[in-house]
């Protein structure tokens, strides 16, 4: 990692001013029996990113970094015509993370009792949710963001976070997309316009420093 970038990250990882935001690590997006996999999409990158995330969660918990899990829930109450129409109105394609379904449950991660869960109904974790209120109530200035899918819900949440004046650090190896091209396009977008992109292994040491 470039030394100037390293210094910038350390400067932004202020104790009590940093939170980890985990987006949409749920069965329908990540599990082989989930809705996305049944469309014939390769989830190998997703699986690898979740394994990296599990290790990073451990480091954040040891450093007492606030952790917020964002999950998608869809139902007839939030299925607007424009939302359903985003995939050509294909009901099989849009039947993802339905209310009270197995597909909406978390995949290989489980929030601890002292960690917060945000429920969203659109791509962004900020739209129609309490995420901004929760972060500001905790005095958070920098968000470490990761999850699924890199180029959809993660990127949309990161962009909105930036527009709300948070420092955004995208953890590239703890994010997963449904193709390499989609994943790398978001890394380029975030790096060029919306924040910082870093690898979890480079961040571990810096996160540990938050305990001091």
PyMOL commands that place a pseudoatom at each C-alpha (Angstrom):
pseudoatom trace, name=CA, resn=UNK, resi=1, chain=A, elem=C, hetatm=0, pos=[0.000, 0.000, 0.000]
pseudoatom trace, name=CA, resn=UNK, resi=2, chain=A, elem=C, hetatm=0, pos=[1.186, 3.497, -0.880]
pseudoatom trace, name=CA, resn=UNK, resi=3, chain=A, elem=C, hetatm=0, pos=[2.551, 5.277, 2.210]
pseudoatom trace, name=CA, resn=UNK, resi=4, chain=A, elem=C, hetatm=0, pos=[0.480, 8.417, 1.624]
pseudoatom trace, name=CA, resn=UNK, resi=5, chain=A, elem=C, hetatm=0, pos=[-2.677, 6.340, 1.324]
pseudoatom trace, name=CA, resn=UNK, resi=6, chain=A, elem=C, hetatm=0, pos=[-1.766, 4.455, 4.469]
pseudoatom trace, name=CA, resn=UNK, resi=7, chain=A, elem=C, hetatm=0, pos=[-1.352, 7.724, 6.388]
pseudoatom trace, name=CA, resn=UNK, resi=8, chain=A, elem=C, hetatm=0, pos=[-4.696, 8.984, 5.088]
pseudoatom trace, name=CA, resn=UNK, resi=9, chain=A, elem=C, hetatm=0, pos=[-6.488, 5.819, 6.211]
pseudoatom trace, name=CA, resn=UNK, resi=10, chain=A, elem=C, hetatm=0, pos=[-4.904, 5.961, 9.667]
pseudoatom trace, name=CA, resn=UNK, resi=11, chain=A, elem=C, hetatm=0, pos=[-5.949, 9.599, 9.952]
pseudoatom trace, name=CA, resn=UNK, resi=12, chain=A, elem=C, hetatm=0, pos=[-9.560, 8.692, 9.146]
pseudoatom trace, name=CA, resn=UNK, resi=13, chain=A, elem=C, hetatm=0, pos=[-9.725, 5.640, 11.423]
pseudoatom trace, name=CA, resn=UNK, resi=14, chain=A, elem=C, hetatm=0, pos=[-10.364, 7.683, 14.542]
pseudoatom trace, name=CA, resn=UNK, resi=15, chain=A, elem=C, hetatm=0, pos=[-11.314, 5.806, 17.719]
pseudoatom trace, name=CA, resn=UNK, resi=16, chain=A, elem=C, hetatm=0, pos=[-15.077, 6.036, 18.327]
pseudoatom trace, name=CA, resn=UNK, resi=17, chain=A, elem=C, hetatm=0, pos=[-15.522, 7.750, 14.943]
pseudoatom trace, name=CA, resn=UNK, resi=18, chain=A, elem=C, hetatm=0, pos=[-15.432, 4.642, 12.733]
pseudoatom trace, name=CA, resn=UNK, resi=19, chain=A, elem=C, hetatm=0, pos=[-18.063, 1.975, 12.017]
pseudoatom trace, name=CA, resn=UNK, resi=20, chain=A, elem=C, hetatm=0, pos=[-18.189, -1.151, 9.874]
pseudoatom trace, name=CA, resn=UNK, resi=21, chain=A, elem=C, hetatm=0, pos=[-21.232, -1.427, 7.586]
pseudoatom trace, name=CA, resn=UNK, resi=22, chain=A, elem=C, hetatm=0, pos=[-21.924, -4.928, 6.236]
pseudoatom trace, name=CA, resn=UNK, resi=23, chain=A, elem=C, hetatm=0, pos=[-24.363, -4.997, 3.313]
pseudoatom trace, name=CA, resn=UNK, resi=24, chain=A, elem=C, hetatm=0, pos=[-26.680, -7.830, 2.222]
pseudoatom trace, name=CA, resn=UNK, resi=25, chain=A, elem=C, hetatm=0, pos=[-24.729, -10.934, 3.251]
pseudoatom trace, name=CA, resn=UNK, resi=26, chain=A, elem=C, hetatm=0, pos=[-27.864, -13.053, 2.911]
pseudoatom trace, name=CA, resn=UNK, resi=27, chain=A, elem=C, hetatm=0, pos=[-28.756, -16.517, 1.643]
pseudoatom trace, name=CA, resn=UNK, resi=28, chain=A, elem=C, hetatm=0, pos=[-30.469, -15.448, -1.567]
pseudoatom trace, name=CA, resn=UNK, resi=29, chain=A, elem=C, hetatm=0, pos=[-27.360, -13.543, -2.667]
pseudoatom trace, name=CA, resn=UNK, resi=30, chain=A, elem=C, hetatm=0, pos=[-24.650, -15.838, -1.307]
pseudoatom trace, name=CA, resn=UNK, resi=31, chain=A, elem=C, hetatm=0, pos=[-25.873, -19.415, -0.812]
pseudoatom trace, name=CA, resn=UNK, resi=32, chain=A, elem=C, hetatm=0, pos=[-25.752, -22.057, -3.528]
pseudoatom trace, name=CA, resn=UNK, resi=33, chain=A, elem=C, hetatm=0, pos=[-29.444, -22.789, -2.913]
pseudoatom trace, name=CA, resn=UNK, resi=34, chain=A, elem=C, hetatm=0, pos=[-30.354, -19.094, -3.029]
pseudoatom trace, name=CA, resn=UNK, resi=35, chain=A, elem=C, hetatm=0, pos=[-32.227, -17.213, -5.716]
pseudoatom trace, name=CA, resn=UNK, resi=36, chain=A, elem=C, hetatm=0, pos=[-29.144, -15.735, -7.416]
pseudoatom trace, name=CA, resn=UNK, resi=37, chain=A, elem=C, hetatm=0, pos=[-27.338, -19.075, -7.735]
pseudoatom trace, name=CA, resn=UNK, resi=38, chain=A, elem=C, hetatm=0, pos=[-30.444, -20.655, -9.258]
pseudoatom trace, name=CA, resn=UNK, resi=39, chain=A, elem=C, hetatm=0, pos=[-30.103, -18.188, -12.114]
pseudoatom trace, name=CA, resn=UNK, resi=40, chain=A, elem=C, hetatm=0, pos=[-26.860, -19.980, -13.024]
pseudoatom trace, name=CA, resn=UNK, resi=41, chain=A, elem=C, hetatm=0, pos=[-24.564, -17.301, -11.619]
pseudoatom trace, name=CA, resn=UNK, resi=42, chain=A, elem=C, hetatm=0, pos=[-21.148, -18.274, -10.265]
pseudoatom trace, name=CA, resn=UNK, resi=43, chain=A, elem=C, hetatm=0, pos=[-20.871, -17.367, -6.576]
pseudoatom trace, name=CA, resn=UNK, resi=44, chain=A, elem=C, hetatm=0, pos=[-17.200, -18.265, -6.085]
pseudoatom trace, name=CA, resn=UNK, resi=45, chain=A, elem=C, hetatm=0, pos=[-16.155, -14.628, -5.641]
pseudoatom trace, name=CA, resn=UNK, resi=46, chain=A, elem=C, hetatm=0, pos=[-19.015, -14.104, -3.191]
pseudoatom trace, name=CA, resn=UNK, resi=47, chain=A, elem=C, hetatm=0, pos=[-17.946, -17.112, -1.121]
pseudoatom trace, name=CA, resn=UNK, resi=48, chain=A, elem=C, hetatm=0, pos=[-14.342, -15.928, -0.948]
pseudoatom trace, name=CA, resn=UNK, resi=49, chain=A, elem=C, hetatm=0, pos=[-15.384, -12.427, 0.107]
pseudoatom trace, name=CA, resn=UNK, resi=50, chain=A, elem=C, hetatm=0, pos=[-17.575, -13.790, 2.924]
pseudoatom trace, name=CA, resn=UNK, resi=51, chain=A, elem=C, hetatm=0, pos=[-14.686, -15.857, 4.295]
pseudoatom trace, name=CA, resn=UNK, resi=52, chain=A, elem=C, hetatm=0, pos=[-12.520, -12.717, 4.301]
pseudoatom trace, name=CA, resn=UNK, resi=53, chain=A, elem=C, hetatm=0, pos=[-15.328, -10.803, 5.987]
pseudoatom trace, name=CA, resn=UNK, resi=54, chain=A, elem=C, hetatm=0, pos=[-15.609, -13.353, 8.791]
pseudoatom trace, name=CA, resn=UNK, resi=55, chain=A, elem=C, hetatm=0, pos=[-11.944, -12.779, 9.670]
pseudoatom trace, name=CA, resn=UNK, resi=56, chain=A, elem=C, hetatm=0, pos=[-12.300, -9.003, 9.410]
pseudoatom trace, name=CA, resn=UNK, resi=57, chain=A, elem=C, hetatm=0, pos=[-15.366, -9.036, 11.673]
pseudoatom trace, name=CA, resn=UNK, resi=58, chain=A, elem=C, hetatm=0, pos=[-13.266, -10.747, 14.312]
pseudoatom trace, name=CA, resn=UNK, resi=59, chain=A, elem=C, hetatm=0, pos=[-10.660, -7.976, 14.178]
pseudoatom trace, name=CA, resn=UNK, resi=60, chain=A, elem=C, hetatm=0, pos=[-13.310, -5.247, 14.340]
pseudoatom trace, name=CA, resn=UNK, resi=61, chain=A, elem=C, hetatm=0, pos=[-15.001, -6.871, 17.316]
pseudoatom trace, name=CA, resn=UNK, resi=62, chain=A, elem=C, hetatm=0, pos=[-11.719, -7.150, 19.194]
pseudoatom trace, name=CA, resn=UNK, resi=63, chain=A, elem=C, hetatm=0, pos=[-11.142, -3.449, 18.534]
pseudoatom trace, name=CA, resn=UNK, resi=64, chain=A, elem=C, hetatm=0, pos=[-14.701, -2.562, 19.651]
pseudoatom trace, name=CA, resn=UNK, resi=65, chain=A, elem=C, hetatm=0, pos=[-15.562, -1.042, 16.285]
pseudoatom trace, name=CA, resn=UNK, resi=66, chain=A, elem=C, hetatm=0, pos=[-19.347, -0.508, 16.024]
pseudoatom trace, name=CA, resn=UNK, resi=67, chain=A, elem=C, hetatm=0, pos=[-20.790, -2.953, 13.492]
pseudoatom trace, name=CA, resn=UNK, resi=68, chain=A, elem=C, hetatm=0, pos=[-23.990, -2.398, 11.545]
pseudoatom trace, name=CA, resn=UNK, resi=69, chain=A, elem=C, hetatm=0, pos=[-25.523, -5.122, 9.408]
pseudoatom trace, name=CA, resn=UNK, resi=70, chain=A, elem=C, hetatm=0, pos=[-27.739, -3.994, 6.536]
pseudoatom trace, name=CA, resn=UNK, resi=71, chain=A, elem=C, hetatm=0, pos=[-30.163, -6.506, 5.081]
pseudoatom trace, name=CA, resn=UNK, resi=72, chain=A, elem=C, hetatm=0, pos=[-32.631, -6.412, 2.215]
pseudoatom trace, name=CA, resn=UNK, resi=73, chain=A, elem=C, hetatm=0, pos=[-36.265, -7.335, 2.780]
pseudoatom trace, name=CA, resn=UNK, resi=74, chain=A, elem=C, hetatm=0, pos=[-38.884, -7.188, 0.014]
pseudoatom trace, name=CA, resn=UNK, resi=75, chain=A, elem=C, hetatm=0, pos=[-42.636, -7.685, 0.258]
pseudoatom trace, name=CA, resn=UNK, resi=76, chain=A, elem=C, hetatm=0, pos=[-45.867, -6.685, -1.475]
pseudoatom trace, name=CA, resn=UNK, resi=77, chain=A, elem=C, hetatm=0, pos=[-45.791, -3.563, 0.707]
pseudoatom trace, name=CA, resn=UNK, resi=78, chain=A, elem=C, hetatm=0, pos=[-42.569, -2.277, -0.854]
pseudoatom trace, name=CA, resn=UNK, resi=79, chain=A, elem=C, hetatm=0, pos=[-42.906, -3.652, -4.403]
pseudoatom trace, name=CA, resn=UNK, resi=80, chain=A, elem=C, hetatm=0, pos=[-43.574, -0.440, -6.297]
pseudoatom trace, name=CA, resn=UNK, resi=81, chain=A, elem=C, hetatm=0, pos=[-44.177, -0.671, -10.076]
pseudoatom trace, name=CA, resn=UNK, resi=82, chain=A, elem=C, hetatm=0, pos=[-40.786, 0.898, -10.791]
pseudoatom trace, name=CA, resn=UNK, resi=83, chain=A, elem=C, hetatm=0, pos=[-39.001, -1.466, -8.398]
pseudoatom trace, name=CA, resn=UNK, resi=84, chain=A, elem=C, hetatm=0, pos=[-40.581, -4.605, -9.839]
pseudoatom trace, name=CA, resn=UNK, resi=85, chain=A, elem=C, hetatm=0, pos=[-40.067, -3.268, -13.350]
pseudoatom trace, name=CA, resn=UNK, resi=86, chain=A, elem=C, hetatm=0, pos=[-36.297, -2.868, -12.920]
pseudoatom trace, name=CA, resn=UNK, resi=87, chain=A, elem=C, hetatm=0, pos=[-35.777, -6.434, -14.228]
pseudoatom trace, name=CA, resn=UNK, resi=88, chain=A, elem=C, hetatm=0, pos=[-38.401, -6.301, -16.905]
pseudoatom trace, name=CA, resn=UNK, resi=89, chain=A, elem=C, hetatm=0, pos=[-41.149, -7.240, -14.462]
pseudoatom trace, name=CA, resn=UNK, resi=90, chain=A, elem=C, hetatm=0, pos=[-39.880, -10.823, -14.225]
pseudoatom trace, name=CA, resn=UNK, resi=91, chain=A, elem=C, hetatm=0, pos=[-41.437, -11.983, -10.922]
pseudoatom trace, name=CA, resn=UNK, resi=92, chain=A, elem=C, hetatm=0, pos=[-39.070, -14.962, -10.663]
pseudoatom trace, name=CA, resn=UNK, resi=93, chain=A, elem=C, hetatm=0, pos=[-36.110, -12.618, -10.880]
pseudoatom trace, name=CA, resn=UNK, resi=94, chain=A, elem=C, hetatm=0, pos=[-37.512, -10.169, -8.337]
pseudoatom trace, name=CA, resn=UNK, resi=95, chain=A, elem=C, hetatm=0, pos=[-38.568, -12.776, -5.730]
pseudoatom trace, name=CA, resn=UNK, resi=96, chain=A, elem=C, hetatm=0, pos=[-35.405, -12.197, -3.689]
pseudoatom trace, name=CA, resn=UNK, resi=97, chain=A, elem=C, hetatm=0, pos=[-35.137, -11.799, 0.094]
pseudoatom trace, name=CA, resn=UNK, resi=98, chain=A, elem=C, hetatm=0, pos=[-38.863, -11.946, 0.650]
pseudoatom trace, name=CA, resn=UNK, resi=99, chain=A, elem=C, hetatm=0, pos=[-40.233, -11.131, 4.076]
pseudoatom trace, name=CA, resn=UNK, resi=100, chain=A, elem=C, hetatm=0, pos=[-39.762, -13.989, 6.614]
pseudoatom trace, name=CA, resn=UNK, resi=101, chain=A, elem=C, hetatm=0, pos=[-38.073, -16.215, 4.008]
pseudoatom trace, name=CA, resn=UNK, resi=102, chain=A, elem=C, hetatm=0, pos=[-34.968, -18.394, 4.347]
pseudoatom trace, name=CA, resn=UNK, resi=103, chain=A, elem=C, hetatm=0, pos=[-33.411, -16.411, 1.518]
pseudoatom trace, name=CA, resn=UNK, resi=104, chain=A, elem=C, hetatm=0, pos=[-33.522, -13.220, 3.585]
pseudoatom trace, name=CA, resn=UNK, resi=105, chain=A, elem=C, hetatm=0, pos=[-31.576, -14.746, 6.490]
pseudoatom trace, name=CA, resn=UNK, resi=106, chain=A, elem=C, hetatm=0, pos=[-27.911, -13.882, 7.023]
pseudoatom trace, name=CA, resn=UNK, resi=107, chain=A, elem=C, hetatm=0, pos=[-25.321, -16.116, 5.366]
pseudoatom trace, name=CA, resn=UNK, resi=108, chain=A, elem=C, hetatm=0, pos=[-22.401, -17.359, 7.519]
pseudoatom trace, name=CA, resn=UNK, resi=109, chain=A, elem=C, hetatm=0, pos=[-22.434, -14.179, 9.614]
pseudoatom trace, name=CA, resn=UNK, resi=110, chain=A, elem=C, hetatm=0, pos=[-24.542, -13.448, 12.654]
pseudoatom trace, name=CA, resn=UNK, resi=111, chain=A, elem=C, hetatm=0, pos=[-24.872, -10.051, 14.336]
pseudoatom trace, name=CA, resn=UNK, resi=112, chain=A, elem=C, hetatm=0, pos=[-23.942, -10.034, 18.005]
pseudoatom trace, name=CA, resn=UNK, resi=113, chain=A, elem=C, hetatm=0, pos=[-26.349, -8.690, 20.587]
pseudoatom trace, name=CA, resn=UNK, resi=114, chain=A, elem=C, hetatm=0, pos=[-24.591, -5.317, 20.708]
pseudoatom trace, name=CA, resn=UNK, resi=115, chain=A, elem=C, hetatm=0, pos=[-24.593, -4.889, 16.911]
pseudoatom trace, name=CA, resn=UNK, resi=116, chain=A, elem=C, hetatm=0, pos=[-27.294, -3.083, 14.973]
pseudoatom trace, name=CA, resn=UNK, resi=117, chain=A, elem=C, hetatm=0, pos=[-29.410, -4.383, 12.089]
pseudoatom trace, name=CA, resn=UNK, resi=118, chain=A, elem=C, hetatm=0, pos=[-30.798, -2.032, 9.452]
pseudoatom trace, name=CA, resn=UNK, resi=119, chain=A, elem=C, hetatm=0, pos=[-33.560, -3.259, 7.144]
pseudoatom trace, name=CA, resn=UNK, resi=120, chain=A, elem=C, hetatm=0, pos=[-33.667, -1.707, 3.687]
pseudoatom trace, name=CA, resn=UNK, resi=121, chain=A, elem=C, hetatm=0, pos=[-36.005, -2.067, 0.734]
pseudoatom trace, name=CA, resn=UNK, resi=122, chain=A, elem=C, hetatm=0, pos=[-33.918, -0.513, -2.027]
pseudoatom trace, name=CA, resn=UNK, resi=123, chain=A, elem=C, hetatm=0, pos=[-30.309, -0.778, -3.161]
pseudoatom trace, name=CA, resn=UNK, resi=124, chain=A, elem=C, hetatm=0, pos=[-29.001, 1.883, -0.791]
pseudoatom trace, name=CA, resn=UNK, resi=125, chain=A, elem=C, hetatm=0, pos=[-28.671, 1.244, 2.921]
pseudoatom trace, name=CA, resn=UNK, resi=126, chain=A, elem=C, hetatm=0, pos=[-29.501, 4.924, 3.495]
pseudoatom trace, name=CA, resn=UNK, resi=127, chain=A, elem=C, hetatm=0, pos=[-32.786, 5.192, 1.574]
pseudoatom trace, name=CA, resn=UNK, resi=128, chain=A, elem=C, hetatm=0, pos=[-35.825, 4.868, 3.818]
pseudoatom trace, name=CA, resn=UNK, resi=129, chain=A, elem=C, hetatm=0, pos=[-33.793, 3.577, 6.792]
pseudoatom trace, name=CA, resn=UNK, resi=130, chain=A, elem=C, hetatm=0, pos=[-32.298, 4.750, 10.093]
pseudoatom trace, name=CA, resn=UNK, resi=131, chain=A, elem=C, hetatm=0, pos=[-28.693, 4.207, 8.964]
pseudoatom trace, name=CA, resn=UNK, resi=132, chain=A, elem=C, hetatm=0, pos=[-27.744, 7.891, 8.830]
pseudoatom trace, name=CA, resn=UNK, resi=133, chain=A, elem=C, hetatm=0, pos=[-29.421, 8.531, 12.201]
pseudoatom trace, name=CA, resn=UNK, resi=134, chain=A, elem=C, hetatm=0, pos=[-27.636, 5.587, 13.824]
pseudoatom trace, name=CA, resn=UNK, resi=135, chain=A, elem=C, hetatm=0, pos=[-24.221, 6.602, 12.466]
pseudoatom trace, name=CA, resn=UNK, resi=136, chain=A, elem=C, hetatm=0, pos=[-24.607, 10.232, 13.512]
pseudoatom trace, name=CA, resn=UNK, resi=137, chain=A, elem=C, hetatm=0, pos=[-25.898, 9.213, 16.947]
pseudoatom trace, name=CA, resn=UNK, resi=138, chain=A, elem=C, hetatm=0, pos=[-22.687, 7.210, 17.409]
pseudoatom trace, name=CA, resn=UNK, resi=139, chain=A, elem=C, hetatm=0, pos=[-20.563, 10.136, 16.199]
pseudoatom trace, name=CA, resn=UNK, resi=140, chain=A, elem=C, hetatm=0, pos=[-19.307, 8.165, 13.201]
pseudoatom trace, name=CA, resn=UNK, resi=141, chain=A, elem=C, hetatm=0, pos=[-17.321, 10.029, 10.545]
pseudoatom trace, name=CA, resn=UNK, resi=142, chain=A, elem=C, hetatm=0, pos=[-15.753, 7.111, 8.646]
pseudoatom trace, name=CA, resn=UNK, resi=143, chain=A, elem=C, hetatm=0, pos=[-17.560, 4.038, 7.366]
pseudoatom trace, name=CA, resn=UNK, resi=144, chain=A, elem=C, hetatm=0, pos=[-15.785, 0.831, 6.432]
pseudoatom trace, name=CA, resn=UNK, resi=145, chain=A, elem=C, hetatm=0, pos=[-18.131, -0.759, 3.925]
pseudoatom trace, name=CA, resn=UNK, resi=146, chain=A, elem=C, hetatm=0, pos=[-18.323, -4.272, 2.497]
pseudoatom trace, name=CA, resn=UNK, resi=147, chain=A, elem=C, hetatm=0, pos=[-20.779, -6.970, 1.448]
pseudoatom trace, name=CA, resn=UNK, resi=148, chain=A, elem=C, hetatm=0, pos=[-22.805, -7.991, -1.595]
pseudoatom trace, name=CA, resn=UNK, resi=149, chain=A, elem=C, hetatm=0, pos=[-23.069, -7.111, -4.399]
pseudoatom trace, name=CA, resn=UNK, resi=150, chain=A, elem=C, hetatm=0, pos=[-20.088, -4.826, -4.887]
pseudoatom trace, name=CA, resn=UNK, resi=151, chain=A, elem=C, hetatm=0, pos=[-21.517, -2.981, -7.882]
pseudoatom trace, name=CA, resn=UNK, resi=152, chain=A, elem=C, hetatm=0, pos=[-25.127, -2.735, -6.717]
pseudoatom trace, name=CA, resn=UNK, resi=153, chain=A, elem=C, hetatm=0, pos=[-26.077, -2.393, -3.050]
pseudoatom trace, name=CA, resn=UNK, resi=154, chain=A, elem=C, hetatm=0, pos=[-22.546, -1.863, -1.744]
pseudoatom trace, name=CA, resn=UNK, resi=155, chain=A, elem=C, hetatm=0, pos=[-21.667, 0.807, -4.289]
pseudoatom trace, name=CA, resn=UNK, resi=156, chain=A, elem=C, hetatm=0, pos=[-25.035, 2.555, -3.971]
pseudoatom trace, name=CA, resn=UNK, resi=157, chain=A, elem=C, hetatm=0, pos=[-24.693, 2.667, -0.185]
pseudoatom trace, name=CA, resn=UNK, resi=158, chain=A, elem=C, hetatm=0, pos=[-21.109, 3.911, -0.451]
pseudoatom trace, name=CA, resn=UNK, resi=159, chain=A, elem=C, hetatm=0, pos=[-22.098, 6.688, -2.871]
pseudoatom trace, name=CA, resn=UNK, resi=160, chain=A, elem=C, hetatm=0, pos=[-24.928, 7.828, -0.607]
pseudoatom trace, name=CA, resn=UNK, resi=161, chain=A, elem=C, hetatm=0, pos=[-22.594, 7.710, 2.393]
pseudoatom trace, name=CA, resn=UNK, resi=162, chain=A, elem=C, hetatm=0, pos=[-20.143, 9.948, 0.566]
pseudoatom trace, name=CA, resn=UNK, resi=163, chain=A, elem=C, hetatm=0, pos=[-22.918, 12.374, -0.392]
pseudoatom trace, name=CA, resn=UNK, resi=164, chain=A, elem=C, hetatm=0, pos=[-23.902, 12.535, 3.283]
pseudoatom trace, name=CA, resn=UNK, resi=165, chain=A, elem=C, hetatm=0, pos=[-20.313, 13.580, 4.104]
pseudoatom trace, name=CA, resn=UNK, resi=166, chain=A, elem=C, hetatm=0, pos=[-18.978, 10.327, 5.546]
pseudoatom trace, name=CA, resn=UNK, resi=167, chain=A, elem=C, hetatm=0, pos=[-15.439, 9.212, 4.787]
pseudoatom trace, name=CA, resn=UNK, resi=168, chain=A, elem=C, hetatm=0, pos=[-15.881, 6.010, 2.786]
pseudoatom trace, name=CA, resn=UNK, resi=169, chain=A, elem=C, hetatm=0, pos=[-13.405, 3.118, 2.865]
pseudoatom trace, name=CA, resn=UNK, resi=170, chain=A, elem=C, hetatm=0, pos=[-14.444, 0.179, 0.694]
pseudoatom trace, name=CA, resn=UNK, resi=171, chain=A, elem=C, hetatm=0, pos=[-12.913, -3.141, 1.797]
pseudoatom trace, name=CA, resn=UNK, resi=172, chain=A, elem=C, hetatm=0, pos=[-12.326, -4.704, -1.594]
pseudoatom trace, name=CA, resn=UNK, resi=173, chain=A, elem=C, hetatm=0, pos=[-11.692, -8.334, -0.600]
pseudoatom trace, name=CA, resn=UNK, resi=174, chain=A, elem=C, hetatm=0, pos=[-14.723, -8.356, 1.734]
pseudoatom trace, name=CA, resn=UNK, resi=175, chain=A, elem=C, hetatm=0, pos=[-17.000, -7.371, -1.161]
pseudoatom trace, name=CA, resn=UNK, resi=176, chain=A, elem=C, hetatm=0, pos=[-18.347, -9.768, -3.744]
pseudoatom trace, name=CA, resn=UNK, resi=177, chain=A, elem=C, hetatm=0, pos=[-20.048, -9.338, -7.113]
pseudoatom trace, name=CA, resn=UNK, resi=178, chain=A, elem=C, hetatm=0, pos=[-21.459, -11.753, -9.653]
pseudoatom trace, name=CA, resn=UNK, resi=179, chain=A, elem=C, hetatm=0, pos=[-18.639, -11.123, -12.117]
pseudoatom trace, name=CA, resn=UNK, resi=180, chain=A, elem=C, hetatm=0, pos=[-15.052, -9.912, -11.946]
pseudoatom trace, name=CA, resn=UNK, resi=181, chain=A, elem=C, hetatm=0, pos=[-15.830, -7.020, -14.287]
pseudoatom trace, name=CA, resn=UNK, resi=182, chain=A, elem=C, hetatm=0, pos=[-18.671, -5.733, -12.116]
pseudoatom trace, name=CA, resn=UNK, resi=183, chain=A, elem=C, hetatm=0, pos=[-16.500, -5.949, -9.009]
pseudoatom trace, name=CA, resn=UNK, resi=184, chain=A, elem=C, hetatm=0, pos=[-13.522, -4.119, -10.499]
pseudoatom trace, name=CA, resn=UNK, resi=185, chain=A, elem=C, hetatm=0, pos=[-15.669, -1.402, -12.064]
pseudoatom trace, name=CA, resn=UNK, resi=186, chain=A, elem=C, hetatm=0, pos=[-16.903, -0.429, -8.598]
pseudoatom trace, name=CA, resn=UNK, resi=187, chain=A, elem=C, hetatm=0, pos=[-13.388, -0.437, -7.158]
pseudoatom trace, name=CA, resn=UNK, resi=188, chain=A, elem=C, hetatm=0, pos=[-12.412, 2.000, -9.891]
pseudoatom trace, name=CA, resn=UNK, resi=189, chain=A, elem=C, hetatm=0, pos=[-15.475, 4.209, -9.313]
pseudoatom trace, name=CA, resn=UNK, resi=190, chain=A, elem=C, hetatm=0, pos=[-14.985, 4.402, -5.555]
pseudoatom trace, name=CA, resn=UNK, resi=191, chain=A, elem=C, hetatm=0, pos=[-11.234, 4.961, -5.802]
pseudoatom trace, name=CA, resn=UNK, resi=192, chain=A, elem=C, hetatm=0, pos=[-11.614, 7.721, -8.395]
pseudoatom trace, name=CA, resn=UNK, resi=193, chain=A, elem=C, hetatm=0, pos=[-14.646, 9.574, -7.082]
pseudoatom trace, name=CA, resn=UNK, resi=194, chain=A, elem=C, hetatm=0, pos=[-16.118, 8.483, -3.748]
pseudoatom trace, name=CA, resn=UNK, resi=195, chain=A, elem=C, hetatm=0, pos=[-13.504, 7.338, -1.259]
pseudoatom trace, name=CA, resn=UNK, resi=196, chain=A, elem=C, hetatm=0, pos=[-10.716, 4.897, -0.521]
pseudoatom trace, name=CA, resn=UNK, resi=197, chain=A, elem=C, hetatm=0, pos=[-10.337, 1.251, -1.549]
pseudoatom trace, name=CA, resn=UNK, resi=198, chain=A, elem=C, hetatm=0, pos=[-8.309, -1.004, 0.743]
pseudoatom trace, name=CA, resn=UNK, resi=199, chain=A, elem=C, hetatm=0, pos=[-7.629, -4.678, 1.366]
pseudoatom trace, name=CA, resn=UNK, resi=200, chain=A, elem=C, hetatm=0, pos=[-8.758, -6.146, 4.696]
pseudoatom trace, name=CA, resn=UNK, resi=201, chain=A, elem=C, hetatm=0, pos=[-5.299, -7.514, 5.441]
pseudoatom trace, name=CA, resn=UNK, resi=202, chain=A, elem=C, hetatm=0, pos=[-3.858, -4.009, 5.177]
pseudoatom trace, name=CA, resn=UNK, resi=203, chain=A, elem=C, hetatm=0, pos=[-6.622, -2.673, 7.388]
pseudoatom trace, name=CA, resn=UNK, resi=204, chain=A, elem=C, hetatm=0, pos=[-6.269, -5.242, 10.207]
pseudoatom trace, name=CA, resn=UNK, resi=205, chain=A, elem=C, hetatm=0, pos=[-3.259, -3.562, 11.765]
pseudoatom trace, name=CA, resn=UNK, resi=206, chain=A, elem=C, hetatm=0, pos=[-4.837, -0.131, 11.497]
pseudoatom trace, name=CA, resn=UNK, resi=207, chain=A, elem=C, hetatm=0, pos=[-8.131, -1.324, 12.987]
pseudoatom trace, name=CA, resn=UNK, resi=208, chain=A, elem=C, hetatm=0, pos=[-6.229, -2.899, 15.868]
pseudoatom trace, name=CA, resn=UNK, resi=209, chain=A, elem=C, hetatm=0, pos=[-4.815, 0.558, 16.512]
pseudoatom trace, name=CA, resn=UNK, resi=210, chain=A, elem=C, hetatm=0, pos=[-8.308, 1.816, 17.300]
pseudoatom trace, name=CA, resn=UNK, resi=211, chain=A, elem=C, hetatm=0, pos=[-8.083, 0.038, 20.651]
pseudoatom trace, name=CA, resn=UNK, resi=212, chain=A, elem=C, hetatm=0, pos=[-5.284, 2.368, 21.785]
for i in range(1, 212): cmd.bond("trace and resi %d" % i, "trace and resi %d" % (i + 1))
show_as sticks, trace
zoom trace
